[in-house]
């Protein structure tokens, strides 16, 4: 039995993700959160597009980076945190929709690393088309070894 009810875990994940300035900058949101999976998305905006009017590949990469770590966080033990160690991304179809959606799912949980797969889709006129697929390795860390959480609106100091 899980020591922490999933609803409490999900609320904590949402709170931590809300502290990420880049999520706000991109305009991404968590659409769904369940044990072992996460769905995040972003709506089409001109500043997220490349020169041909398609979602920029960097937006897809961000959704995969964040979506896979969020999915991994759903299977953590208390006192653990996650960071992306690596991911392999295949872009295979133009991302020309009104919304970009990343659905991530834990493939193999572990004590030191979690393997997560992600599928990215564009949505246009109510229909979805897959545009990318990825496989990520997410490192599991003790939260005590990670920098403290920033407060909402706090700017990180440069190095």
Secondary structure, 3 states (H helix, E strand, C coil): CCCCCHHHHHHHHHHHHHCCHHHHHHCCEEEEEECCEEEEEEECCHHHECCCCCECHHHHHHHHHHHHHHHHHCCCCCCEEEEEEEEEEEECCCCCCCEEEEEEEEEECCCCEEEEEEEEEEEECCEEEEEEEEEEEEEEEEHHHCCCCCCCCCCCCCC
